[in-house]
Amino acid sequence: MQVKDAYIQDFLNYVQEHSSNITITKDTNSILDPYFYERQEKLHKIRNDAKNGNMRLLTQEESNKEVELFFKEL
């Protein structure tokens, strides 16, 4: 969360006035893995691209052939 410096006091006043309606919890995903949400977003994009036909997923056999070809060309 980011708050502009000029707004900090207003923000703190708001939080104090509405503290009964605000719950702050630690996000275990970001504690265990600081890049969790970045990777999650990328994976969702890949999945959507595959569903929409913007990206073709290879079968295991196709993938193995691609890897073999890659190593042969090294």
N, C-alpha and C positions, 0 to 999 in steps of 0.2 A: 504494500500500500504506500502511496506517496501523497503527501499533503504539502501544498505550497506554504512557504514560511509565513506569509502574511495571513494565512487562514488558520494557522495552528491554534491560536487562542479560541477562535470561534468553534473550531472542531472540538477542542477539549471541553468547552462549555456544553456543546451539544451532547457529547458522550456522557458527561456528568449528569445532565438533565434526563437523559434517556437510558441510563445505565441498567435499569431494571429490564429493559428490552434488548440488551446487547449481551451476547455471550461470546467470549473469546476462547478459542480452543487451539491446541497445537495440531498442526497437520502432520501426521506421522509419515505420509508419503514424501513430503519435502524435507523432513528431518532425516529419514533413511537415505533418500536419494535427491539431492538438490536439483537435479535435472529432470525429475519425474514428469513435470507438466510440459516441459519443452518436448521431450520424447513422446509423450502421450499425444500431443498435438500433431507431431510429425506422423505418427502411426495412424491417427485418424485420417489425415490427409491422404496417406498412401492407400488406406482401405477405401476411402471414398473415390479416389482416382481409379482403383481397380474395379469398383462397382459400376462406375460411370463409363468405363471403357477407355478412360484417358491413359491408363497404364495396363499393360498386359502382364499377368502373373505367369511365371513359368511353372511347368510341372516339375516334379523332383527329377525326372529323367532329363528333361530339357536343361534344368539347372546344372546337373552333373556334367552334361556334355559341354555346356558353356565354361564351366570351371576347368575341365580337362583341356579344352581348346585354349583357354587363357594361359595355363601353365605350359602348354606346348609352345606357345608363341613367345614366352619369356626368354 
